[in-house]
Amino acid sequence: MTDEELAEFKESMEEQGEELREALAEDLGGDPEDYRAGGKRIAGGGDEE
């Protein structure tokens, strides 16, 4: 895989993730950033540290 192909792949994955977060927020409520990988959602709607 060339550097250019890798960059295109990463961009495609980010776009797909953004679309997924937007769909989750629309279906389940909240902000799309609430569904970013790595964050833990807790009952109060905030992030657990």
Backbone as JSON, one array per atom type, in Angstrom:
{
  "sequence": "MTDEELAEFKESMEEQGEELREALAEDLGGDPEDYRAGGKRIAGGGDEE",
  "N": [[0.85, -1.17, 0.0], [0.64, 2.14, -0.91], [1.81, 5.38, 0.28], [-0.01, 7.32, -0.49], [-2.33, 5.8, -0.99], [-2.78, 4.86, 1.59], [-3.32, 7.26, 2.94], [-5.7, 8.0, 1.64], [-7.31, 5.88, 2.44], [-7.37, 6.28, 5.26], [-8.71, 8.76, 5.33], [-11.17, 8.03, 4.23], [-12.06, 6.25, 6.21], [-12.36, 8.0, 8.38], [-14.41, 9.67, 7.42], [-16.47, 7.78, 7.2], [-16.73, 7.08, 9.9], [-17.64, 9.53, 10.92], [-20.13, 9.73, 9.64], [-21.38, 7.54, 10.82], [-21.39, 8.28, 13.56], [-23.08, 10.52, 13.39], [-25.48, 9.29, 12.56], [-26.0, 7.64, 14.77], [-26.4, 9.58, 16.76], [-28.67, 10.82, 15.76], [-30.53, 8.71, 15.85], [-30.41, 7.82, 18.53], [-30.17, 10.01, 20.12], [-28.51, 12.88, 21.55], [-25.21, 14.26, 21.03], [-23.21, 13.99, 18.08], [-20.46, 13.71, 18.74], [-20.6, 12.47, 21.16], [-20.52, 9.84, 20.62], [-18.02, 9.11, 19.83], [-15.31, 6.91, 19.45], [-13.7, 5.46, 22.25], [-14.51, 7.14, 24.27], [-16.37, 6.91, 27.28], [-19.72, 6.49, 27.85], [-21.88, 7.58, 30.39], [-24.53, 7.21, 32.82], [-25.44, 9.81, 33.49], [-25.1, 11.26, 31.22], [-22.67, 12.36, 30.71], [-19.08, 12.15, 30.34], [-17.09, 9.52, 31.54], [-14.26, 9.78, 33.51]],
  "CA": [[0.0, 0.0, 0.0], [1.44, 3.36, -0.99], [1.45, 6.43, 1.23], [-1.23, 7.97, -1.0], [-3.44, 4.88, -0.74], [-3.01, 4.85, 3.03], [-3.97, 8.54, 3.28], [-7.07, 7.91, 1.14], [-8.0, 4.94, 3.32], [-7.62, 6.95, 6.54], [-9.74, 9.77, 5.11], [-12.42, 7.31, 4.05], [-12.47, 5.72, 7.51], [-12.83, 9.13, 9.19], [-15.71, 10.07, 6.89], [-17.42, 6.74, 7.57], [-16.96, 7.23, 11.33], [-18.46, 10.71, 11.12], [-21.49, 9.38, 9.24], [-21.91, 6.63, 11.83], [-21.69, 9.07, 14.77], [-24.26, 11.34, 13.11], [-26.64, 8.4, 12.55], [-26.27, 7.25, 16.15], [-26.95, 10.73, 17.47], [-30.03, 11.02, 15.26], [-31.39, 7.61, 16.31], [-30.39, 7.6, 19.97], [-30.11, 11.29, 20.82], [-27.19, 13.36, 21.95], [-24.33, 14.91, 20.06], [-22.38, 13.0, 17.4], [-19.19, 13.51, 19.43], [-20.85, 11.57, 22.28], [-20.34, 8.48, 20.15], [-16.64, 8.93, 19.36], [-14.66, 5.75, 20.08], [-12.77, 5.74, 23.34], [-15.22, 7.8, 25.36], [-17.34, 6.06, 27.96], [-20.94, 7.19, 28.21], [-22.39, 7.18, 31.69], [-25.95, 7.48, 32.97], [-25.71, 11.24, 33.56], [-24.89, 11.87, 29.92], [-21.31, 12.9, 30.6], [-18.02, 11.18, 30.09], [-16.4, 9.02, 32.71], [-12.81, 10.06, 33.42]],
  "C": [[0.9, 1.24, 0.0], [0.99, 4.36, 0.07], [0.16, 7.12, 0.81], [-2.45, 7.09, -0.75], [-3.79, 4.84, 0.74], [-3.72, 6.13, 3.47], [-5.43, 8.53, 2.83], [-7.9, 6.99, 2.03], [-8.35, 5.59, 4.66], [-8.71, 8.0, 6.41], [-11.11, 9.12, 4.96], [-12.95, 6.77, 5.37], [-13.0, 6.84, 8.41], [-14.21, 9.59, 8.73], [-16.79, 9.06, 7.29], [-17.74, 6.83, 9.07], [-17.85, 8.43, 11.63], [-19.92, 10.43, 10.76], [-22.14, 8.47, 10.28], [-22.28, 7.38, 13.11], [-22.93, 9.93, 14.57], [-25.53, 10.49, 13.13], [-27.0, 7.95, 13.96], [-26.91, 8.39, 16.93], [-28.39, 10.98, 17.04], [-30.97, 9.95, 15.83], [-31.51, 7.54, 17.83], [-30.36, 8.88, 20.78], [-28.69, 11.65, 21.2], [-26.47, 14.01, 20.79], [-23.49, 13.84, 19.37], [-21.06, 12.71, 18.11], [-19.35, 12.62, 20.67], [-20.53, 10.13, 21.91], [-18.95, 8.23, 19.57], [-16.01, 7.79, 20.14], [-13.7, 6.2, 21.17], [-13.41, 6.45, 24.51], [-16.22, 6.84, 25.98], [-18.55, 6.9, 28.32], [-21.43, 6.67, 29.55], [-23.82, 7.69, 31.83], [-26.29, 8.97, 32.97], [-25.51, 11.96, 32.25], [-23.51, 12.48, 29.72], [-20.32, 11.81, 30.28], [-17.37, 10.78, 31.41], [-14.91, 9.25, 32.53], [-12.03, 8.91, 33.97]]
}
